[in-house]
Amino acid sequence: MVVSTEQEHPKKAFGWAARDSSGVLSPFKFSRRETGEKDVSFKVLYCGICHSDLHMVKNEWGSSTYPLVPGHEIVGVVTEVGSKVEKFKVGDKVGVGCMVGSCHSCDSCANNLENYCPKMILTYGSKYLDGTTTYGGYSDIMVADEHFIVRVPDTLPLDGAAPLLCAGITTYSPLRYFGLDKPGMHVGVVGLGGLGHVAVKFAKAMGVKVTVISTSPNKKEEAIEHLHADSFLVSRDQDQMQAALGSMDGIIDTVSAIHPLLPLIGLLKSHGKLVMVGAPEKPLELPVFPLLMGRKIVGGSLIGGMKETQEMIDFAAKHNITADIEVIPIDYLNTAMERLVKADVKYRFVIDIGNTLKSSS
């Protein structure tokens, strides 16, 4: 059954939406605004499934409103540009990540950090400037202000590039900002999932020595043979963790489940940095003494600004970095979500919107 939205914009759109916290997605007719003078409209070809989509469709963070069309790893081809658009033209390959708006007047916006703007507008499940709900990329078309559009270089395949718009920038940004991008440094990556596997690829391309830290010993071969990590630590193996004490300049922690920080802080050298990019739903315990003993830092990082997101995509193209994906048809969506709960994917589901989303459903 296809249900319509109440807010009527001129552009007819079609996608899949969750109607309530069961998280079940089904076909949904809605509308997008006309292409404004600074807007870019594009036909969506692929959209990655981020773990946050799963939290949002089930309202696990308590902020979801329904109907909810998820998706913030969106790529496609430009079909129309507004009269004042300067950077894009019809036919360009483009993408939209986690945000579609910000205030443009705060300190964060002035410093290319729209991702930290108090008025940042999320790509879906948020309210746009005109008061209407934002709908994400599990849909056939997208309209966004050109400021929040990323150009996807021709050398990157669109399907493998889609997850870079969230998973890519989420790991690239802290490597750069916290100075963990210098050749010869030693960086740990906790968790080898959608974020973790991309973190390994970026760090290796920056010339960094990478150790994957995981609870799953069976991921070792994958980490070293396929992703070219330099070493692998099983976080539950006391002997391995003990042997690696004080050996890392920094750690990117991508895990969203509750887990102990003490063993990770122990792996850091003096002045080492543990950067959280996963989002556990309950507070983690933070022991302070081990931070004092080495002037260590625990920090956090959330996606990146638009300038840096473009820089990340260009870096990915230069170093031939894409996410490892499993491409799925739209009608496999609910099964994919069930598999995502079990972490049964290597490493990112990407929906083939262009070929499988048909409004006659």
C-alpha positions in Angstrom: 0.0 0.0 0.0 1.3 3.5 -0.9 0.4 6.2 1.5 0.7 9.9 0.8 2.1 12.7 2.9 0.1 15.7 4.0 2.7 18.4 3.1 2.3 19.1 -0.5 5.2 20.5 -2.5 5.1 20.7 -6.3 7.5 17.9 -7.1 6.1 14.4 -6.8 8.5 12.0 -5.0 8.4 8.4 -4.1 10.4 6.4 -1.6 10.2 4.0 1.3 9.2 5.2 4.8 8.8 3.9 8.3 5.4 4.7 9.8 6.0 3.9 13.4 8.7 2.6 15.8 8.3 -1.0 14.5 10.8 0.3 12.0 9.1 -1.6 9.1 9.6 0.3 5.8 7.1 0.4 3.0 6.4 2.4 -0.2 5.5 6.1 0.4 4.4 8.9 -1.9 5.4 12.4 -0.9 6.7 15.6 -2.4 9.9 17.7 -2.7 10.1 21.5 -3.1 10.6 23.0 -6.5 14.3 23.7 -7.4 15.0 27.1 -5.8 17.5 29.6 -7.2 20.3 28.1 -5.1 19.1 24.5 -5.2 20.3 21.4 -7.0 17.9 18.6 -7.9 19.1 15.2 -8.7 17.9 11.7 -9.6 19.0 9.4 -6.8 20.8 6.3 -8.1 22.2 4.8 -4.8 21.8 5.3 -1.1 23.8 3.6 1.6 22.2 2.2 4.8 23.9 3.7 7.8 23.5 2.2 11.3 21.9 5.4 12.4 19.0 4.8 9.9 18.3 1.7 11.9 18.2 3.6 15.2 16.0 6.3 13.6 13.4 4.0 12.1 12.9 2.3 15.5 13.1 5.7 17.4 15.9 4.3 19.6 17.2 7.8 20.1 13.8 9.2 21.0 13.8 11.9 18.3 12.1 10.3 15.4 8.9 11.6 13.8 6.9 9.6 11.3 6.5 9.0 8.4 10.3 8.8 8.2 12.2 8.4 5.0 15.8 7.5 6.0 19.0 7.8 4.0 22.0 10.2 4.2 24.5 8.5 2.0 22.9 9.7 -1.2 24.4 9.8 -4.7 23.0 10.5 -8.2 23.0 12.7 -11.2 21.9 16.3 -11.4 18.7 16.9 -13.3 18.1 20.6 -12.7 19.9 23.6 -11.1 18.6 26.9 -9.8 19.4 30.2 -11.5 22.0 31.2 -9.0 23.8 27.8 -8.7 27.5 28.3 -9.6 29.2 25.0 -8.9 27.0 22.3 -10.6 25.3 21.6 -13.9 22.9 19.1 -15.3 24.6 15.7 -15.7 27.1 16.1 -12.8 27.6 13.3 -10.4 26.8 14.5 -6.9 26.0 13.4 -3.4 24.3 14.6 -0.2 25.4 13.4 3.3 24.0 13.9 6.7 23.0 17.5 6.5 21.0 19.8 4.2 21.1 23.1 6.1 22.7 25.3 8.7 22.4 28.9 9.9 25.4 30.3 8.0 26.0 32.9 10.6 27.5 31.2 13.7 31.1 30.6 14.5 30.9 27.0 13.4 29.4 27.9 10.0 32.0 30.7 9.6 34.8 28.1 10.1 33.5 25.5 7.7 32.1 23.5 10.5 28.4 23.4 9.6 28.3 20.0 11.2 28.6 21.7 14.6 26.0 24.5 13.9 23.4 24.5 16.6 20.8 24.9 13.8 22.1 22.2 11.6 19.3 20.6 9.6 19.6 16.9 9.2 18.9 15.3 5.8 16.0 13.4 7.2 13.7 13.5 10.2 14.4 17.2 10.7 12.5 20.4 10.0 13.6 22.5 7.0 13.7 26.3 7.0 10.1 26.4 5.5 8.8 24.2 8.4 8.4 21.1 6.3 9.9 17.7 7.2 13.2 16.6 5.6 13.1 13.3 3.8 16.2 11.2 3.0 17.6 9.2 0.2 15.5 6.1 0.2 13.7 7.9 -2.6 13.8 8.7 -6.3 14.7 12.4 -6.2 16.5 14.8 -4.0 16.6 18.6 -3.8 19.1 20.5 -1.7 20.9 23.8 -1.4 24.1 23.7 -3.5 26.1 24.5 -0.4 25.3 21.0 0.9 25.9 19.2 -2.3 29.2 17.3 -2.9 30.7 16.7 -6.3 31.6 13.0 -6.8 34.7 12.6 -9.0 34.2 10.6 -12.2 36.8 8.0 -11.1 34.7 6.9 -8.1 32.0 4.3 -8.7 28.8 5.9 -7.3 27.6 2.8 -5.4 30.9 2.4 -3.5 31.2 6.2 -3.0 27.8 6.6 -1.4 28.8 5.4 2.1 31.8 7.8 2.1 29.2 10.6 2.6 28.7 9.5 6.2 31.1 6.6 7.1 33.9 8.2 5.1 33.8 11.7 6.5 33.1 10.4 10.1 36.5 8.7 10.1 38.5 11.0 7.8 37.7 14.1 9.8 39.1 12.9 13.2 42.2 11.5 11.6 42.9 14.9 10.1 41.7 17.1 13.0 43.5 15.2 15.8 46.7 15.0 13.7 46.6 11.2 13.4 47.4 11.5 9.6 51.2 11.7 9.7 53.2 8.9 8.0 54.8 6.6 10.5 52.2 7.2 13.2 50.5 4.2 14.8 46.6 4.4 15.0 44.2 1.8 16.3 40.7 1.3 14.8 38.2 -0.2 17.2 35.4 -2.2 15.4 35.6 -3.5 11.9 32.2 -2.5 10.5 30.8 0.2 8.2 32.9 2.9 9.8 35.9 0.9 10.9 36.8 -0.6 7.5 36.8 2.8 5.9 38.9 4.2 8.8 41.5 1.6 8.0 41.5 2.5 4.3 41.9 6.2 5.0 44.6 5.8 7.6 46.6 3.4 5.4 46.4 5.9 2.5 47.7 8.6 4.8 50.8 6.4 5.5 49.8 5.5 9.0 50.5 2.1 10.7 47.1 0.6 11.5 46.0 -1.9 14.2 42.5 -3.2 14.1 41.1 -3.8 17.6 38.1 -6.2 17.7 36.2 -8.6 19.9 36.0 -11.1 16.9 39.2 -13.1 16.3 37.6 -14.3 13.0 38.0 -10.8 11.5 41.8 -11.0 11.7 42.4 -12.4 8.2 40.0 -9.9 6.7 41.6 -7.0 8.4 45.2 -7.9 7.4 44.8 -9.7 4.1 42.0 -7.6 2.6 42.2 -4.2 4.3 46.0 -4.3 4.7 45.9 -3.4 8.4 49.4 -3.9 9.9 48.2 -5.8 12.9 45.2 -7.1 14.8 44.3 -7.2 18.5 41.6 -9.3 20.0 40.3 -6.8 22.7 39.3 -9.7 25.0 42.7 -11.3 24.9 44.6 -10.0 28.0 48.0 -11.1 26.8 47.6 -9.4 23.4 46.3 -6.2 24.9 49.1 -6.2 27.5 51.8 -6.6 24.9 50.4 -3.6 23.0 50.3 -1.2 26.0 51.5 2.3 25.3 52.1 1.7 21.6 49.5 3.9 19.8 49.4 7.6 19.0 45.7 7.5 18.6 42.6 5.3 18.4 39.4 5.8 16.4 36.6 4.1 18.3 33.7 3.2 15.9 31.8 1.0 18.3 28.2 2.0 19.2 27.7 -0.7 21.8 28.5 -0.3 25.5 32.2 -1.3 25.9 35.0 -0.6 28.4 37.4 2.3 27.6 40.1 1.5 30.2 41.8 -1.2 28.0 41.8 1.3 25.0 43.3 4.1 27.1 46.0 1.7 28.1 47.0 1.2 24.5 47.8 4.9 24.0 51.3 6.5 24.3 51.7 9.6 26.4 49.7 12.4 24.7 47.7 9.7 22.9 44.1 10.5 21.8 41.1 8.2 22.0 38.5 9.6 19.6 34.9 8.4 19.8 32.9 8.3 16.6 30.4 5.5 17.5 27.4 6.6 19.6 26.5 4.2 22.4 23.0 4.8 23.7 24.1 4.8 27.4 27.0 6.7 29.0 30.3 4.8 29.1 32.5 4.7 32.2 35.5 7.0 32.0 38.4 6.2 34.4 40.3 9.4 35.0 43.6 8.2 36.5 44.8 6.6 33.3 44.3 9.9 31.5 46.4 11.7 34.1 49.2 9.2 33.7 50.3 10.3 30.3 48.3 13.5 29.6 45.9 11.5 27.4 42.7 12.8 25.7 39.3 11.3 25.1 37.5 13.2 22.4 34.6 12.9 20.0 33.9 13.8 16.3 30.8 14.1 14.2 30.9 13.9 10.4 32.6 17.0 9.0 31.9 20.3 7.4 31.1 20.6 3.7 34.5 21.9 2.7 36.2 18.9 4.4 33.6 16.5 3.0 34.5 17.5 -0.5 38.2 17.2 0.4 37.5 13.7 1.8 35.8 12.6 -1.4 38.6 14.0 -3.6 41.2 12.2 -1.4 39.2 9.0 -1.8 39.2 9.4 -5.6 43.0 10.1 -5.6 43.7 7.0 -3.5 41.0 4.8 -5.0 39.1 4.4 -1.8 35.5 3.1 -1.7 33.4 1.3 0.8 33.1 -2.4 0.6 29.4 -2.9 -0.2 26.5 -5.3 -0.8 24.2 -3.7 -3.3 20.5 -4.6 -2.7 17.1 -3.9 -4.4 14.7 -1.7 -2.5 12.3 -4.5 -1.7 15.1 -6.2 0.3 15.2 -3.3 2.6 13.5 -4.8 5.7 15.6 -7.9 5.4 18.7 -5.8 5.2 17.7 -3.9 8.3 17.3 -7.2 10.2 20.7 -8.4 9.0 22.2 -5.0 10.1 21.0 -5.6 13.6 23.0 -8.8 13.6 26.0 -7.1 11.9 25.6 -9.5 9.0 27.0 -7.3 6.3 30.4 -6.6 4.8 30.4 -3.7 5.3 27.7 -1.5 4.0 24.4 -2.1 2.4 23.8 0.2 -0.6 20.3 0.4 -2.1 20.2 0.4 -5.9 17.5 3.1 -6.1 18.0 3.9 -9.8 17.1 0.3 -11.0 14.8 -1.0 -8.3 12.7 1.8 -6.9 9.5 1.9 -9.0 6.6 4.0 -8.1 4.1 1.4 -9.4 4.9 -0.7 -6.3 
